[in-house]
Amino acid sequence: MGSLEPGKTIVYERNDNTVYGRYHGETERWVVGSTVDTQSVLDYTEWQEMTAAAHSNPTLKSLIDKCINTYRLMKL
């Protein structure tokens, strides 16, 4: 799904752990996201790729730093 169409109503549907979106009256749908069980867990390769990308993306680096700090504060 590239871009949204102005003025069209989006219907959200959930099937198991996946959330889909589709325009009202249409059958074609796209994945919007998934529940915590499947989306929030990174494997080590994804973590490495994400931290490597953060070297050239200041926004991503800032968000990763905030997550790490929050995690460390929770452990206190």
N, CA, C and O atoms as a Tripos MOL2 file, in Angstrom:
@<TRIPOS>MOLECULE
protein
  304   303    76     0     0
PROTEIN
NO_CHARGES

@<TRIPOS>ATOM
      1 N           0.8550   -1.1760    0.0000 N.3       1 MET1
      2 CA          0.0000    0.0000    0.0000 C.3       1 MET1
      3 C           0.8890    1.2230    0.0000 C.2       1 MET1
      4 O           1.6070    1.4580    0.9720 O.2       1 MET1
      5 N           0.8630    1.9940   -1.0420 N.am      2 GLY2
      6 CA          1.7220    3.1530   -1.1600 C.3       2 GLY2
      7 C           1.2190    4.3650   -0.4000 C.2       2 GLY2
      8 O           1.8510    4.7920    0.5660 O.2       2 GLY2
      9 N           0.0900    4.9290   -0.8210 N.am      3 SER3
     10 CA         -0.4290    6.1150   -0.1550 C.3       3 SER3
     11 C          -1.9360    5.9770   -0.0100 C.2       3 SER3
     12 O          -2.5910    5.2400   -0.7470 O.2       3 SER3
     13 N          -2.4620    6.7070    0.9590 N.am      4 LEU4
     14 CA         -3.8970    6.6470    1.2310 C.3       4 LEU4
     15 C          -4.6530    7.5190    0.2520 C.2       4 LEU4
     16 O          -4.1150    8.4880   -0.2840 O.2       4 LEU4
     17 N          -5.9240    7.1580    0.0220 N.am      5 GLU5
     18 CA         -6.7660    7.9060   -0.8890 C.3       5 GLU5
     19 C          -7.6380    8.8560   -0.0820 C.2       5 GLU5
     20 O          -8.4370    8.4000    0.7360 O.2       5 GLU5
     21 N          -7.5100   10.1670   -0.2870 N.am      6 PRO6
     22 CA         -8.2880   11.1460    0.4870 C.3       6 PRO6
     23 C          -9.7900   10.9340    0.3420 C.2       6 PRO6
     24 O         -10.2830   10.6420   -0.7480 O.2       6 PRO6
     25 N         -10.5000   11.0810    1.4340 N.am      7 GLY7
     26 CA        -11.9550   10.9920    1.4160 C.3       7 GLY7
     27 C         -12.5170    9.5910    1.5040 C.2       7 GLY7
     28 O         -13.7340    9.4290    1.5940 O.2       7 GLY7
     29 N         -11.6760    8.5750    1.4800 N.am      8 LYS8
     30 CA        -12.1600    7.1990    1.5640 C.3       8 LYS8
     31 C         -12.0680    6.7070    3.0020 C.2       8 LYS8
     32 O         -11.0950    6.9840    3.7030 O.2       8 LYS8
     33 N         -13.0800    5.9820    3.4300 N.am      9 THR9
     34 CA        -13.1220    5.4280    4.7760 C.3       9 THR9
     35 C         -12.3590    4.1110    4.8200 C.2       9 THR9
     36 O         -12.5410    3.2460    3.9630 O.2       9 THR9
     37 N         -11.5080    3.9710    5.8220 N.am     10 ILE10
     38 CA        -10.7360    2.7380    5.9840 C.3      10 ILE10
     39 C         -11.3950    1.8740    7.0450 C.2      10 ILE10
     40 O         -11.7440    2.3510    8.1250 O.2      10 ILE10
     41 N         -11.5600    0.6060    6.7270 N.am     11 VAL11
     42 CA        -12.0910   -0.3800    7.6610 C.3      11 VAL11
     43 C         -10.9140   -1.2200    8.1360 C.2      11 VAL11
     44 O         -10.1280   -1.7150    7.3280 O.2      11 VAL11
     45 N         -10.7970   -1.3760    9.4510 N.am     12 TYR12
     46 CA         -9.7230   -2.1890   10.0170 C.3      12 TYR12
     47 C         -10.2910   -3.5280   10.4590 C.2      12 TYR12
     48 O         -11.3460   -3.5830   11.0900 O.2      12 TYR12
     49 N          -9.5920   -4.6040   10.1270 N.am     13 GLU13
     50 CA        -10.0230   -5.9530   10.4820 C.3      13 GLU13
     51 C          -8.8650   -6.6820   11.1330 C.2      13 GLU13
     52 O          -7.7060   -6.4780   10.7730 O.2      13 GLU13
     53 N          -9.1840   -7.5240   12.0860 N.am     14 ARG14
     54 CA         -8.1340   -8.2930   12.7400 C.3      14 ARG14
     55 C          -8.4020   -9.7790   12.5240 C.2      14 ARG14
     56 O          -9.5230  -10.2570   12.7020 O.2      14 ARG14
     57 N          -7.3640  -10.4890   12.1430 N.am     15 ASN15
     58 CA         -7.4470  -11.9290   11.9440 C.3      15 ASN15
     59 C          -6.2520  -12.5350   12.6650 C.2      15 ASN15
     60 O          -5.1090  -12.3190   12.2610 O.2      15 ASN15
     61 N          -6.5020  -13.2790   13.7130 N.am     16 ASP16
     62 CA         -5.4500  -13.8270   14.5610 C.3      16 ASP16
     63 C          -4.5810  -12.6820   15.0910 C.2      16 ASP16
     64 O          -5.0810  -11.8330   15.8290 O.2      16 ASP16
     65 N          -3.3200  -12.6390   14.7400 N.am     17 ASN17
     66 CA         -2.4230  -11.6100   15.2530 C.3      17 ASN17
     67 C          -2.1330  -10.5010   14.2520 C.2      17 ASN17
     68 O          -1.2650   -9.6650   14.5000 O.2      17 ASN17
     69 N          -2.8430  -10.4760   13.1250 N.am     18 THR18
     70 CA         -2.5660   -9.4960   12.0820 C.3      18 THR18
     71 C          -3.7370   -8.5360   11.9320 C.2      18 THR18
     72 O          -4.8960   -8.9510   11.9370 O.2      18 THR18
     73 N          -3.4240   -7.2380   11.7970 N.am     19 VAL19
     74 CA         -4.4440   -6.2240   11.5630 C.3      19 VAL19
     75 C          -4.3390   -5.7850   10.1030 C.2      19 VAL19
     76 O          -3.2570   -5.4680    9.6080 O.2      19 VAL19
     77 N          -5.4900   -5.7730    9.4280 N.am     20 TYR20
     78 CA         -5.5590   -5.3880    8.0210 C.3      20 TYR20
     79 C          -6.3740   -4.1110    7.8780 C.2      20 TYR20
     80 O          -7.2210   -3.8020    8.7170 O.2      20 TYR20
     81 N          -6.1090   -3.3790    6.8160 N.am     21 GLY21
     82 CA         -6.9240   -2.2230    6.4590 C.3      21 GLY21
     83 C          -7.4370   -2.4050    5.0460 C.2      21 GLY21
     84 O          -6.7670   -3.0020    4.2020 O.2      21 GLY21
     85 N          -8.6320   -1.8880    4.7920 N.am     22 ARG22
     86 CA         -9.1970   -1.8970    3.4400 C.3      22 ARG22
     87 C         -10.1520   -0.7230    3.3410 C.2      22 ARG22
     88 O         -10.6820   -0.2530    4.3480 O.2      22 ARG22
     89 N         -10.3670   -0.2540    2.1260 N.am     23 TYR23
     90 CA        -11.3160    0.8230    1.9240 C.3      23 TYR23
     91 C         -12.7300    0.2610    1.9790 C.2      23 TYR23
     92 O         -12.9980   -0.8240    1.4640 O.2      23 TYR23
     93 N         -13.6340    1.0120    2.6100 N.am     24 HIS24
     94 CA        -15.0370    0.6020    2.7270 C.3      24 HIS24
     95 C         -15.6030    0.2800    1.3480 C.2      24 HIS24
     96 O         -15.4720    1.0680    0.4120 O.2      24 HIS24
     97 N         -16.2320   -0.8820    1.2350 N.am     25 GLY25
     98 CA        -16.8330   -1.3050   -0.0260 C.3      25 GLY25
     99 C         -15.8880   -2.0380   -0.9630 C.2      25 GLY25
    100 O         -16.2990   -2.4860   -2.0330 O.2      25 GLY25
    101 N         -14.6260   -2.1630   -0.5730 N.am     26 GLU26
    102 CA        -13.6530   -2.8630   -1.4110 C.3      26 GLU26
    103 C         -13.1640   -4.1220   -0.6930 C.2      26 GLU26
    104 O         -13.2560   -4.2200    0.5310 O.2      26 GLU26
    105 N         -12.6540   -5.0630   -1.4460 N.am     27 THR27
    106 CA        -12.1890   -6.3110   -0.8450 C.3      27 THR27
    107 C         -10.6750   -6.3880   -0.6940 C.2      27 THR27
    108 O         -10.1760   -7.1350    0.1470 O.2      27 THR27
    109 N          -9.9310   -5.6200   -1.5040 N.am     28 GLU28
    110 CA         -8.4660   -5.6450   -1.4010 C.3      28 GLU28
    111 C          -8.0480   -5.0180   -0.0740 C.2      28 GLU28
    112 O          -8.5100   -3.9340    0.2840 O.2      28 GLU28
    113 N          -7.1730   -5.7050    0.6470 N.am     29 ARG29
    114 CA         -6.7230   -5.1820    1.9290 C.3      29 ARG29
    115 C          -5.2120   -5.2630    2.0320 C.2      29 ARG29
    116 O          -4.5620   -5.9440    1.2390 O.2      29 ARG29
    117 N          -4.6540   -4.5630    3.0180 N.am     30 TRP30
    118 CA         -3.2190   -4.5310    3.2440 C.3      30 TRP30
    119 C          -2.9420   -4.7030    4.7250 C.2      30 TRP30
    120 O          -3.7970   -4.4250    5.5660 O.2      30 TRP30
    121 N          -1.7510   -5.1590    5.0340 N.am     31 VAL31
    122 CA         -1.3600   -5.3720    6.4210 C.3      31 VAL31
    123 C          -1.0320   -4.0230    7.0460 C.2      31 VAL31
    124 O          -0.2170   -3.2630    6.5210 O.2      31 VAL31
    125 N          -1.6760   -3.7350    8.1720 N.am     32 VAL32
    126 CA         -1.4280   -2.5070    8.9140 C.3      32 VAL32
    127 C          -0.4030   -2.7760   10.0040 C.2      32 VAL32
    128 O           0.4670   -1.9450   10.2640 O.2      32 VAL32
    129 N          -0.5040   -3.9210   10.6310 N.am     33 GLY33
    130 CA          0.4130   -4.2780   11.7050 C.3      33 GLY33
    131 C          -0.0010   -5.5880   12.3260 C.2      33 GLY33
    132 O          -0.8470   -6.3070   11.7930 O.2      33 GLY33
    133 N           0.5990   -5.8900   13.4530 N.am     34 SER34
    134 CA          0.2490   -7.1090   14.1570 C.3      34 SER34
    135 C           0.3280   -6.8580   15.6460 C.2      34 SER34
    136 O           0.8610   -5.8410   16.0910 O.2      34 SER34
    137 N          -0.2010   -7.7810   16.4030 N.am     35 THR35
    138 CA         -0.2070   -7.6140   17.8450 C.3      35 THR35
    139 C           1.1920   -7.7950   18.3970 C.2      35 THR35
    140 O           2.1000   -8.2150   17.6810 O.2      35 THR35
    141 N           1.3610   -7.4850   19.6390 N.am     36 VAL36
    142 CA          2.6650   -7.5110   20.2980 C.3      36 VAL36
    143 C           3.3510   -8.8580   20.1570 C.2      36 VAL36
    144 O           4.5760   -8.9180   20.0500 O.2      36 VAL36
    145 N           2.5970   -9.9180   20.1560 N.am     37 ASP37
    146 CA          3.1950  -11.2480   20.1250 C.3      37 ASP37
    147 C           4.1180  -11.4600   18.9320 C.2      37 ASP37
    148 O           5.1360  -12.1410   19.0540 O.2      37 ASP37
    149 N           3.7770  -10.8900   17.7840 N.am     38 THR38
    150 CA          4.5720  -11.1620   16.5970 C.3      38 THR38
    151 C           5.4170   -9.9900   16.1340 C.2      38 THR38
    152 O           6.4330  -10.1960   15.4700 O.2      38 THR38
    153 N           5.0260   -8.7700   16.4650 N.am     39 GLN39
    154 CA          5.7160   -7.6290   15.8870 C.3      39 GLN39
    155 C           6.8160   -7.0700   16.7850 C.2      39 GLN39
    156 O           7.8050   -6.5470   16.2710 O.2      39 GLN39
    157 N           6.6800   -7.1600   18.0850 N.am     40 SER40
    158 CA          7.6110   -6.4430   18.9510 C.3      40 SER40
    159 C           8.9010   -7.1990   19.2310 C.2      40 SER40
    160 O           9.8280   -6.6340   19.8110 O.2      40 SER40
    161 N           8.9800   -8.4410   18.8380 N.am     41 VAL41
    162 CA         10.1690   -9.2260   19.1430 C.3      41 VAL41
    163 C          11.1350   -9.1810   17.9600 C.2      41 VAL41
    164 O          10.8050   -9.6060   16.8520 O.2      41 VAL41
    165 N          12.3310   -8.6570   18.2180 N.am     42 LEU42
    166 CA         13.3630   -8.6130   17.1910 C.3      42 LEU42
    167 C          14.2930   -9.8030   17.3620 C.2      42 LEU42
    168 O          14.6110  -10.1950   18.4850 O.2      42 LEU42
    169 N          14.7190  -10.3680   16.2650 N.am     43 ASP43
    170 CA         15.7810  -11.3460   16.3970 C.3      43 ASP43
    171 C          17.1140  -10.5930   16.3520 C.2      43 ASP43
    172 O          17.1450   -9.3990   16.0560 O.2      43 ASP43
    173 N          18.1830  -11.2750   16.6370 N.am     44 TYR44
    174 CA         19.4860  -10.6160   16.7490 C.3      44 TYR44
    175 C          19.9160   -9.9590   15.4360 C.2      44 TYR44
    176 O          20.5200   -8.8860   15.4430 O.2      44 TYR44
    177 N          19.6040  -10.6050   14.3110 N.am     45 THR45
    178 CA         19.9680  -10.0400   13.0070 C.3      45 THR45
    179 C          19.2420   -8.7160   12.7800 C.2      45 THR45
    180 O          19.8430   -7.7520   12.3070 O.2      45 THR45
    181 N          17.9510   -8.6660   13.1170 N.am     46 GLU46
    182 CA         17.2020   -7.4200   12.9550 C.3      46 GLU46
    183 C          17.7740   -6.3140   13.8460 C.2      46 GLU46
    184 O          17.8660   -5.1590   13.4310 O.2      46 GLU46
    185 N          18.1570   -6.6780   15.0740 N.am     47 TRP47
    186 CA         18.7440   -5.6980   15.9820 C.3      47 TRP47
    187 C          20.0500   -5.1510   15.4010 C.2      47 TRP47
    188 O          20.2930   -3.9450   15.4470 O.2      47 TRP47
    189 N          20.8770   -6.0240   14.8630 N.am     48 GLN48
    190 CA         22.1380   -5.5810   14.2540 C.3      48 GLN48
    191 C          21.8810   -4.6480   13.0720 C.2      48 GLN48
    192 O          22.5450   -3.6210   12.9370 O.2      48 GLN48
    193 N          20.9250   -5.0000   12.2220 N.am     49 GLU49
    194 CA         20.5970   -4.1710   11.0670 C.3      49 GLU49
    195 C          20.0550   -2.8130   11.4990 C.2      49 GLU49
    196 O          20.3820   -1.7820   10.9100 O.2      49 GLU49
    197 N          19.2220   -2.8290   12.5370 N.am     50 MET50
    198 CA         18.6360   -1.5870   13.0170 C.3      50 MET50
    199 C          19.6980   -0.6680   13.6240 C.2      50 MET50
    200 O          19.6930    0.5350   13.3640 O.2      50 MET50
    201 N          20.6030   -1.2210   14.4270 N.am     51 THR51
    202 CA         21.6370   -0.3830   15.0240 C.3      51 THR51
    203 C          22.6340    0.1010   13.9720 C.2      51 THR51
    204 O          23.1720    1.2010   14.1000 O.2      51 THR51
    205 N          22.8860   -0.6890   12.9500 N.am     52 ALA52
    206 CA         23.7490   -0.2370   11.8580 C.3      52 ALA52
    207 C          23.0920    0.9150   11.1070 C.2      52 ALA52
    208 O          23.7620    1.8830   10.7480 O.2      52 ALA52
    209 N          21.7950    0.8190   10.8690 N.am     53 ALA53
    210 CA         21.0660    1.8860   10.1780 C.3      53 ALA53
    211 C          21.0370    3.1640   11.0110 C.2      53 ALA53
    212 O          20.9710    4.2620   10.4600 O.2      53 ALA53
    213 N          21.0870    3.0270   12.3280 N.am     54 ALA54
    214 CA         21.0420    4.1910   13.2160 C.3      54 ALA54
    215 C          22.2800    5.0670   13.0720 C.2      54 ALA54
    216 O          22.2350    6.2510   13.4070 O.2      54 ALA54
    217 N          23.3770    4.5150   12.5850 N.am     55 HIS55
    218 CA         24.5940    5.3060   12.3900 C.3      55 HIS55
    219 C          24.3830    6.4100   11.3530 C.2      55 HIS55
    220 O          25.0330    7.4540   11.4200 O.2      55 HIS55
    221 N          23.4890    6.1900   10.4050 N.am     56 SER56
    222 CA         23.2390    7.1980    9.3740 C.3      56 SER56
    223 C          21.8610    7.8430    9.4940 C.2      56 SER56
    224 O          21.4700    8.6390    8.6400 O.2      56 SER56
    225 N          21.1170    7.4990   10.5620 N.am     57 ASN57
    226 CA         19.7810    8.0590   10.7530 C.3      57 ASN57
    227 C          19.6620    8.5770   12.1820 C.2      57 ASN57
    228 O          19.4350    7.7900   13.1010 O.2      57 ASN57
    229 N          19.8120    9.8920   12.3900 N.am     58 PRO58
    230 CA         19.7940   10.4510   13.7430 C.3      58 PRO58
    231 C          18.4820   10.2100   14.5000 C.2      58 PRO58
    232 O          18.4920   10.0410   15.7190 O.2      58 PRO58
    233 N          17.3670   10.1960   13.7860 N.am     59 THR59
    234 CA         16.0820    9.9500   14.4460 C.3      59 THR59
    235 C          16.0280    8.5380   15.0000 C.2      59 THR59
    236 O          15.6100    8.3280   16.1390 O.2      59 THR59
    237 N          16.4460    7.5740   14.2010 N.am     60 LEU60
    238 CA         16.4590    6.1860   14.6500 C.3      60 LEU60
    239 C          17.4200    6.0120   15.8180 C.2      60 LEU60
    240 O          17.1010    5.3110   16.7790 O.2      60 LEU60
    241 N          18.5820    6.6350   15.7490 N.am     61 LYS61
    242 CA         19.5480    6.5470   16.8410 C.3      61 LYS61
    243 C          18.9630    7.0960   18.1310 C.2      61 LYS61
    244 O          19.1250    6.4920   19.1920 O.2      61 LYS61
    245 N          18.2890    8.2290   18.0500 N.am     62 SER62
    246 CA         17.6730    8.8340   19.2260 C.3      62 SER62
    247 C          16.6090    7.9160   19.8340 C.2      62 SER62
    248 O          16.5380    7.7650   21.0540 O.2      62 SER62
    249 N          15.7970    7.3160   18.9950 N.am     63 LEU63
    250 CA         14.7470    6.4130   19.4860 C.3      63 LEU63
    251 C          15.3340    5.1600   20.1300 C.2      63 LEU63
    252 O          14.8490    4.7090   21.1680 O.2      63 LEU63
    253 N          16.3710    4.5980   19.5220 N.am     64 ILE64
    254 CA         17.0240    3.4270   20.1060 C.3      64 ILE64
    255 C          17.6310    3.7870   21.4550 C.2      64 ILE64
    256 O          17.5050    3.0300   22.4180 O.2      64 ILE64
    257 N          18.2910    4.9420   21.5250 N.am     65 ASP65
    258 CA         18.8790    5.3810   22.8000 C.3      65 ASP65
    259 C          17.8140    5.5310   23.8730 C.2      65 ASP65
    260 O          18.0320    5.1300   25.0170 O.2      65 ASP65
    261 N          16.6690    6.0990   23.5260 N.am     66 LYS66
    262 CA         15.5780    6.2600   24.4910 C.3      66 LYS66
    263 C          15.0590    4.9030   24.9690 C.2      66 LYS66
    264 O          14.7820    4.7210   26.1550 O.2      66 LYS66
    265 N          14.9300    3.9500   24.0380 N.am     67 CYS67
    266 CA         14.4680    2.6060   24.4140 C.3      67 CYS67
    267 C          15.4510    1.9340   25.3710 C.2      67 CYS67
    268 O          15.0500    1.3340   26.3680 O.2      67 CYS67
    269 N          16.7240    2.0410   25.0590 N.am     68 ILE68
    270 CA         17.7470    1.4270   25.9120 C.3      68 ILE68
    271 C          17.7320    2.0650   27.2930 C.2      68 ILE68
    272 O          17.7890    1.3630   28.3030 O.2      68 ILE68
    273 N          17.6560    3.3960   27.3460 N.am     69 ASN69
    274 CA         17.6110    4.0770   28.6370 C.3      69 ASN69
    275 C          16.3720    3.6930   29.4390 C.2      69 ASN69
    276 O          16.4580    3.4750   30.6470 O.2      69 ASN69
    277 N          15.2280    3.6090   28.7780 N.am     70 THR70
    278 CA         13.9950    3.2090   29.4630 C.3      70 THR70
    279 C          14.1210    1.8010   30.0210 C.2      70 THR70
    280 O          13.7250    1.5380   31.1560 O.2      70 THR70
    281 N          14.6660    0.9090   29.2320 N.am     71 TYR71
    282 CA         14.8640   -0.4750   29.6750 C.3      71 TYR71
    283 C          15.7740   -0.5250   30.8990 C.2      71 TYR71
    284 O          15.4830   -1.2200   31.8720 O.2      71 TYR71
    285 N          16.8640    0.2090   30.8410 N.am     72 ARG72
    286 CA         17.8090    0.2090   31.9720 C.3      72 ARG72
    287 C          17.1840    0.8060   33.2270 C.2      72 ARG72
    288 O          17.4370    0.3230   34.3310 O.2      72 ARG72
    289 N          16.3690    1.8500   33.0740 N.am     73 LEU73
    290 CA         15.6980    2.4390   34.2300 C.3      73 LEU73
    291 C          14.6730    1.4780   34.8430 C.2      73 LEU73
    292 O          14.4870    1.4490   36.0600 O.2      73 LEU73
    293 N          14.0200    0.7000   33.9950 N.am     74 MET74
    294 CA         13.0450   -0.2770   34.4960 C.3      74 MET74
    295 C          13.7190   -1.3450   35.3360 C.2      74 MET74
    296 O          13.1060   -1.8990   36.2490 O.2      74 MET74
    297 N          14.9740   -1.6380   35.0360 N.am     75 LYS75
    298 CA         15.6860   -2.7020   35.7570 C.3      75 LYS75
    299 C          16.1760   -2.2660   37.1380 C.2      75 LYS75
    300 O          16.5580   -3.1090   37.9510 O.2      75 LYS75
    301 N          16.1700   -0.9580   37.4120 N.am     76 LEU76
    302 CA         16.6550   -0.4690   38.7050 C.3      76 LEU76
    303 C          15.7790   -0.8990   39.8500 C.2      76 LEU76
    304 O          16.0590   -0.5640   41.0010 O.2      76 LEU76
@<TRIPOS>BOND
     1     1     2 1
     2     2     3 1
     3     3     4 2
     4     3     5 am
     5     5     6 1
     6     6     7 1
     7     7     8 2
     8     7     9 am
     9     9    10 1
    10    10    11 1
    11    11    12 2
    12    11    13 am
    13    13    14 1
    14    14    15 1
    15    15    16 2
    16    15    17 am
    17    17    18 1
    18    18    19 1
    19    19    20 2
    20    19    21 am
    21    21    22 1
    22    22    23 1
    23    23    24 2
    24    23    25 am
    25    25    26 1
    26    26    27 1
    27    27    28 2
    28    27    29 am
    29    29    30 1
    30    30    31 1
    31    31    32 2
    32    31    33 am
    33    33    34 1
    34    34    35 1
    35    35    36 2
    36    35    37 am
    37    37    38 1
    38    38    39 1
    39    39    40 2
    40    39    41 am
    41    41    42 1
    42    42    43 1
    43    43    44 2
    44    43    45 am
    45    45    46 1
    46    46    47 1
    47    47    48 2
    48    47    49 am
    49    49    50 1
    50    50    51 1
    51    51    52 2
    52    51    53 am
    53    53    54 1
    54    54    55 1
    55    55    56 2
    56    55    57 am
    57    57    58 1
    58    58    59 1
    59    59    60 2
    60    59    61 am
    61    61    62 1
    62    62    63 1
    63    63    64 2
    64    63    65 am
    65    65    66 1
    66    66    67 1
    67    67    68 2
    68    67    69 am
    69    69    70 1
    70    70    71 1
    71    71    72 2
    72    71    73 am
    73    73    74 1
    74    74    75 1
    75    75    76 2
    76    75    77 am
    77    77    78 1
    78    78    79 1
    79    79    80 2
    80    79    81 am
    81    81    82 1
    82    82    83 1
    83    83    84 2
    84    83    85 am
    85    85    86 1
    86    86    87 1
    87    87    88 2
    88    87    89 am
    89    89    90 1
    90    90    91 1
    91    91    92 2
    92    91    93 am
    93    93    94 1
    94    94    95 1
    95    95    96 2
    96    95    97 am
    97    97    98 1
    98    98    99 1
    99    99   100 2
   100    99   101 am
   101   101   102 1
   102   102   103 1
   103   103   104 2
   104   103   105 am
   105   105   106 1
   106   106   107 1
   107   107   108 2
   108   107   109 am
   109   109   110 1
   110   110   111 1
   111   111   112 2
   112   111   113 am
   113   113   114 1
   114   114   115 1
   115   115   116 2
   116   115   117 am
   117   117   118 1
   118   118   119 1
   119   119   120 2
   120   119   121 am
   121   121   122 1
   122   122   123 1
   123   123   124 2
   124   123   125 am
   125   125   126 1
   126   126   127 1
   127   127   128 2
   128   127   129 am
   129   129   130 1
   130   130   131 1
   131   131   132 2
   132   131   133 am
   133   133   134 1
   134   134   135 1
   135   135   136 2
   136   135   137 am
   137   137   138 1
   138   138   139 1
   139   139   140 2
   140   139   141 am
   141   141   142 1
   142   142   143 1
   143   143   144 2
   144   143   145 am
   145   145   146 1
   146   146   147 1
   147   147   148 2
   148   147   149 am
   149   149   150 1
   150   150   151 1
   151   151   152 2
   152   151   153 am
   153   153   154 1
   154   154   155 1
   155   155   156 2
   156   155   157 am
   157   157   158 1
   158   158   159 1
   159   159   160 2
   160   159   161 am
   161   161   162 1
   162   162   163 1
   163   163   164 2
   164   163   165 am
   165   165   166 1
   166   166   167 1
   167   167   168 2
   168   167   169 am
   169   169   170 1
   170   170   171 1
   171   171   172 2
   172   171   173 am
   173   173   174 1
   174   174   175 1
   175   175   176 2
   176   175   177 am
   177   177   178 1
   178   178   179 1
   179   179   180 2
   180   179   181 am
   181   181   182 1
   182   182   183 1
   183   183   184 2
   184   183   185 am
   185   185   186 1
   186   186   187 1
   187   187   188 2
   188   187   189 am
   189   189   190 1
   190   190   191 1
   191   191   192 2
   192   191   193 am
   193   193   194 1
   194   194   195 1
   195   195   196 2
   196   195   197 am
   197   197   198 1
   198   198   199 1
   199   199   200 2
   200   199   201 am
   201   201   202 1
   202   202   203 1
   203   203   204 2
   204   203   205 am
   205   205   206 1
   206   206   207 1
   207   207   208 2
   208   207   209 am
   209   209   210 1
   210   210   211 1
   211   211   212 2
   212   211   213 am
   213   213   214 1
   214   214   215 1
   215   215   216 2
   216   215   217 am
   217   217   218 1
   218   218   219 1
   219   219   220 2
   220   219   221 am
   221   221   222 1
   222   222   223 1
   223   223   224 2
   224   223   225 am
   225   225   226 1
   226   226   227 1
   227   227   228 2
   228   227   229 am
   229   229   230 1
   230   230   231 1
   231   231   232 2
   232   231   233 am
   233   233   234 1
   234   234   235 1
   235   235   236 2
   236   235   237 am
   237   237   238 1
   238   238   239 1
   239   239   240 2
   240   239   241 am
   241   241   242 1
   242   242   243 1
   243   243   244 2
   244   243   245 am
   245   245   246 1
   246   246   247 1
   247   247   248 2
   248   247   249 am
   249   249   250 1
   250   250   251 1
   251   251   252 2
   252   251   253 am
   253   253   254 1
   254   254   255 1
   255   255   256 2
   256   255   257 am
   257   257   258 1
   258   258   259 1
   259   259   260 2
   260   259   261 am
   261   261   262 1
   262   262   263 1
   263   263   264 2
   264   263   265 am
   265   265   266 1
   266   266   267 1
   267   267   268 2
   268   267   269 am
   269   269   270 1
   270   270   271 1
   271   271   272 2
   272   271   273 am
   273   273   274 1
   274   274   275 1
   275   275   276 2
   276   275   277 am
   277   277   278 1
   278   278   279 1
   279   279   280 2
   280   279   281 am
   281   281   282 1
   282   282   283 1
   283   283   284 2
   284   283   285 am
   285   285   286 1
   286   286   287 1
   287   287   288 2
   288   287   289 am
   289   289   290 1
   290   290   291 1
   291   291   292 2
   292   291   293 am
   293   293   294 1
   294   294   295 1
   295   295   296 2
   296   295   297 am
   297   297   298 1
   298   298   299 1
   299   299   300 2
   300   299   301 am
   301   301   302 1
   302   302   303 1
   303   303   304 2
@<TRIPOS>SUBSTRUCTURE
     1 MET1         2 RESIDUE 1 A MET
     2 GLY2         6 RESIDUE 1 A GLY
     3 SER3        10 RESIDUE 1 A SER
     4 LEU4        14 RESIDUE 1 A LEU
     5 GLU5        18 RESIDUE 1 A GLU
     6 PRO6        22 RESIDUE 1 A PRO
     7 GLY7        26 RESIDUE 1 A GLY
     8 LYS8        30 RESIDUE 1 A LYS
     9 THR9        34 RESIDUE 1 A THR
    10 ILE10       38 RESIDUE 1 A ILE
    11 VAL11       42 RESIDUE 1 A VAL
    12 TYR12       46 RESIDUE 1 A TYR
    13 GLU13       50 RESIDUE 1 A GLU
    14 ARG14       54 RESIDUE 1 A ARG
    15 ASN15       58 RESIDUE 1 A ASN
    16 ASP16       62 RESIDUE 1 A ASP
    17 ASN17       66 RESIDUE 1 A ASN
    18 THR18       70 RESIDUE 1 A THR
    19 VAL19       74 RESIDUE 1 A VAL
    20 TYR20       78 RESIDUE 1 A TYR
    21 GLY21       82 RESIDUE 1 A GLY
    22 ARG22       86 RESIDUE 1 A ARG
    23 TYR23       90 RESIDUE 1 A TYR
    24 HIS24       94 RESIDUE 1 A HIS
    25 GLY25       98 RESIDUE 1 A GLY
    26 GLU26      102 RESIDUE 1 A GLU
    27 THR27      106 RESIDUE 1 A THR
    28 GLU28      110 RESIDUE 1 A GLU
    29 ARG29      114 RESIDUE 1 A ARG
    30 TRP30      118 RESIDUE 1 A TRP
    31 VAL31      122 RESIDUE 1 A VAL
    32 VAL32      126 RESIDUE 1 A VAL
    33 GLY33      130 RESIDUE 1 A GLY
    34 SER34      134 RESIDUE 1 A SER
    35 THR35      138 RESIDUE 1 A THR
    36 VAL36      142 RESIDUE 1 A VAL
    37 ASP37      146 RESIDUE 1 A ASP
    38 THR38      150 RESIDUE 1 A THR
    39 GLN39      154 RESIDUE 1 A GLN
    40 SER40      158 RESIDUE 1 A SER
    41 VAL41      162 RESIDUE 1 A VAL
    42 LEU42      166 RESIDUE 1 A LEU
    43 ASP43      170 RESIDUE 1 A ASP
    44 TYR44      174 RESIDUE 1 A TYR
    45 THR45      178 RESIDUE 1 A THR
    46 GLU46      182 RESIDUE 1 A GLU
    47 TRP47      186 RESIDUE 1 A TRP
    48 GLN48      190 RESIDUE 1 A GLN
    49 GLU49      194 RESIDUE 1 A GLU
    50 MET50      198 RESIDUE 1 A MET
    51 THR51      202 RESIDUE 1 A THR
    52 ALA52      206 RESIDUE 1 A ALA
    53 ALA53      210 RESIDUE 1 A ALA
    54 ALA54      214 RESIDUE 1 A ALA
    55 HIS55      218 RESIDUE 1 A HIS
    56 SER56      222 RESIDUE 1 A SER
    57 ASN57      226 RESIDUE 1 A ASN
    58 PRO58      230 RESIDUE 1 A PRO
    59 THR59      234 RESIDUE 1 A THR
    60 LEU60      238 RESIDUE 1 A LEU
    61 LYS61      242 RESIDUE 1 A LYS
    62 SER62      246 RESIDUE 1 A SER
    63 LEU63      250 RESIDUE 1 A LEU
    64 ILE64      254 RESIDUE 1 A ILE
    65 ASP65      258 RESIDUE 1 A ASP
    66 LYS66      262 RESIDUE 1 A LYS
    67 CYS67      266 RESIDUE 1 A CYS
    68 ILE68      270 RESIDUE 1 A ILE
    69 ASN69      274 RESIDUE 1 A ASN
    70 THR70      278 RESIDUE 1 A THR
    71 TYR71      282 RESIDUE 1 A TYR
    72 ARG72      286 RESIDUE 1 A ARG
    73 LEU73      290 RESIDUE 1 A LEU
    74 MET74      294 RESIDUE 1 A MET
    75 LYS75      298 RESIDUE 1 A LYS
    76 LEU76      302 RESIDUE 1 A LEU
